[in-house]
Amino acid sequence: MPVNKIVASFDEAVADIQDGAVIMVGGFGTVVSMPSCLLEALDRKGVKNLTTVSNSSGFGADVWRMQGAKFPEDMDILVRNGRIKKAIVSAPVSAMYVNNFEKLLRAGKVEIEMVPQGTLAERVRAAKAGIGGFYVPVGIGTVIEEGKEKKVIDGREYLLELPIKADFALIHAYKGDRWGNLIYRGTSRTFNPTMAGAARVTIAEVDEIVELGELDPEAIVTPGVYVDRVVARPRECPAP
């Protein structure tokens, strides 16, 4: 039977995500690089007590609607609706205003593990590559070093960082085919391809599904071997 990783709907794509799962969510800072429709479907499912791994905790749909975003939901949809128990994150709060994550954090309703951005990417990549851990100098002398093993290498202190493994990775790509091969645009080519394959199941939300052979093999960033499901965006994210 030919390999076909395309699923018919976003709700079907996230149907087996259960309470308490560890979820990686791709994207950088802006909503254009995030799997917005998958996040909406996950929220509709009503899961709770999630541990999320992401670069930011989200700015909220209202912010992105004001900027004309067609798919405005980011991580904030899981935050404001109480889906998250713990966030492993690089940029949890906003410098411009108090976001929903900061409100929950100050109220003691969510846990946080702060990880420097480059370290976060490398911890995710380590899980993908099967690496047991690595040493970095980032975080020495800060709260980041608390509880971590230290090692002196060439006269400089380093921290041992361990891989971050997840049950599911929700990512966004520009184009994909039924085998799961993916290409990206702009800032989507940051945490999305890094997270692809770092979880037990990787689900890719793509702007367009193309026929096999249409993607230039030299342009493919994420080979299909790292992707388990592909779902295409419609003209707008489907309502419940």
C-alpha positions in Angstrom: 0.0 0.0 0.0 1.5 3.4 -0.9 2.7 5.5 2.0 0.1 8.3 2.6 0.5 10.4 5.8 -2.2 12.9 5.0 -5.1 13.1 7.4 -8.4 14.6 6.6 -8.8 17.1 9.5 -7.0 18.8 12.3 -9.3 17.2 14.9 -8.4 13.7 13.5 -4.7 14.7 13.5 -4.7 15.4 17.3 -7.3 12.8 18.3 -4.9 10.6 20.3 -3.3 13.4 22.3 -4.3 12.7 25.9 -4.2 14.6 29.2 -0.8 15.0 30.7 1.0 14.7 27.3 4.3 16.4 26.6 3.8 18.6 23.5 6.4 20.4 21.4 5.0 23.4 19.5 7.0 24.8 16.6 7.3 28.4 15.6 9.6 31.3 16.5 8.1 34.6 17.7 5.3 35.5 15.3 2.1 33.5 14.6 3.0 33.0 10.9 5.4 30.3 11.8 3.1 28.4 14.2 0.7 25.5 13.7 -2.3 27.6 14.5 -5.0 25.2 13.3 -3.5 22.3 15.2 -3.5 24.4 18.3 -7.1 25.2 17.9 -8.0 21.5 17.4 -6.0 20.6 20.5 -7.9 23.2 22.5 -11.2 21.9 21.2 -10.3 18.4 22.4 -10.2 19.8 25.9 -7.0 18.1 27.0 -5.4 19.4 30.3 -2.3 19.1 32.4 0.0 19.4 29.3 3.7 20.0 29.4 4.5 22.2 26.5 7.9 22.9 24.8 8.0 26.1 22.8 10.1 29.2 22.1 7.4 31.5 23.5 4.2 31.3 25.5 2.2 33.3 23.0 0.9 36.8 22.5 -2.8 36.0 21.9 -5.1 36.0 18.9 -6.2 39.6 19.4 -2.7 40.9 18.9 -2.3 39.0 15.7 -5.8 39.9 14.4 -4.8 43.6 14.7 -1.9 42.8 12.5 -4.0 41.1 9.9 -3.1 37.5 10.6 -5.3 35.0 8.8 -4.5 32.3 11.3 -4.2 34.2 14.6 -3.9 31.6 17.3 -0.5 30.9 18.9 0.5 29.2 22.2 -1.8 31.6 24.1 -4.9 29.5 23.2 -3.6 26.7 25.4 -2.5 29.1 28.1 -5.7 31.2 28.5 -7.9 28.1 28.4 -6.0 26.3 31.2 -4.6 23.5 29.2 -1.0 23.8 30.4 0.5 22.5 33.7 4.1 23.2 32.8 5.9 25.2 30.1 9.5 24.6 29.0 10.1 27.9 27.3 12.7 30.5 26.3 10.5 33.7 26.1 7.6 33.2 28.6 6.5 36.8 29.0 6.2 40.0 27.0 8.3 43.1 27.6 5.4 45.2 26.3 2.5 44.0 28.5 1.5 41.3 31.0 0.4 38.3 28.9 -1.8 35.5 30.1 1.1 33.2 30.9 2.6 35.8 33.2 -0.8 36.2 35.0 -1.0 32.4 35.6 2.6 32.2 36.6 2.2 35.0 39.2 -0.9 33.2 40.5 1.0 30.0 40.9 -1.3 28.2 38.4 1.4 27.0 36.0 5.0 25.7 36.3 7.9 27.0 34.3 11.3 25.7 33.2 13.3 28.5 31.7 15.7 27.4 28.9 17.9 29.8 26.9 16.8 29.8 23.3 19.9 28.2 21.7 20.0 25.6 24.5 16.3 24.8 24.0 16.9 24.2 20.3 19.9 22.0 21.1 18.1 20.0 23.8 15.3 19.3 21.3 17.8 18.3 18.6 19.6 16.1 21.1 16.4 14.1 21.6 16.0 13.8 17.8 19.6 12.6 17.3 19.6 10.2 20.3 22.3 12.2 22.1 22.3 11.7 25.9 23.3 15.2 26.8 25.8 18.0 26.1 27.8 20.7 27.9 27.2 24.4 27.3 28.6 27.6 29.0 25.2 29.4 28.8 23.5 30.0 32.1 26.6 29.8 34.4 26.0 32.1 37.4 22.3 32.4 36.8 19.1 30.5 37.9 19.6 28.3 34.8 22.4 26.4 36.5 20.4 25.4 39.6 20.5 21.6 40.1 22.6 20.9 37.0 26.0 19.2 36.8 29.0 21.4 36.1 32.2 20.5 34.3 35.3 22.5 33.7 36.5 22.2 30.1 39.6 24.0 28.9 39.4 26.2 32.1 35.8 27.2 31.5 32.7 26.1 33.4 30.0 24.3 31.5 26.5 23.0 32.4 25.2 19.5 31.5 22.0 19.9 29.5 19.8 16.9 28.9 17.6 16.2 25.8 13.9 17.2 25.8 11.7 14.3 24.7 8.0 14.7 23.8 5.0 12.6 23.0 3.9 14.8 20.1 5.4 17.6 18.1 3.0 20.1 16.4 4.8 22.0 13.6 4.1 24.3 10.7 5.6 24.1 7.2 5.1 25.8 3.8 4.6 22.7 1.6 4.5 19.0 2.1 3.7 15.8 0.2 2.0 12.6 1.2 5.3 11.1 2.3 5.8 13.9 4.8 8.6 15.7 3.1 8.5 19.3 4.1 9.9 22.7 3.1 9.6 26.0 5.0 9.4 29.8 4.6 11.0 32.5 6.6 11.1 32.1 10.4 9.1 28.9 10.1 12.6 27.3 9.4 13.6 27.6 13.1 12.0 25.4 15.7 9.7 23.6 13.3 12.3 21.4 11.5 14.3 21.1 14.8 11.2 19.6 16.5 10.2 17.3 13.6 11.3 13.9 14.7 12.1 14.8 18.3 8.8 13.5 19.5 7.2 10.1 19.3 4.6 11.5 16.8 5.2 14.5 14.6 2.2 16.2 13.1 2.8 18.8 10.3 0.3 21.6 9.4 1.2 22.7 5.9 0.0 25.6 3.8 -0.2 23.3 0.7 0.1 19.6 -0.1 1.8 18.9 -3.4 2.2 15.8 -5.5 5.2 13.5 -5.0 8.2 14.8 -7.0 7.0 18.5 -7.0 9.4 19.3 -4.1 13.0 19.8 -5.2 14.9 17.2 -3.3 17.7 19.7 -2.7 15.2 22.1 -1.0 13.6 19.6 1.3 14.5 20.5 4.9 12.6 17.8 6.8 12.6 14.4 5.2 9.4 12.4 5.5 11.0 9.9 7.8 10.7 12.5 10.6 7.0 13.1 10.0 4.0 10.9 10.9 1.0 13.0 9.9 0.3 15.8 7.4 -2.8 18.0 7.4 -3.4 20.9 5.0 -4.7 24.4 6.0 -8.0 25.4 4.4 -8.8 29.0 3.5 -9.3 29.5 7.2 -9.0 27.3 10.3 -12.2 25.2 10.6 -14.6 26.2 13.4 -15.8 23.5 15.8 
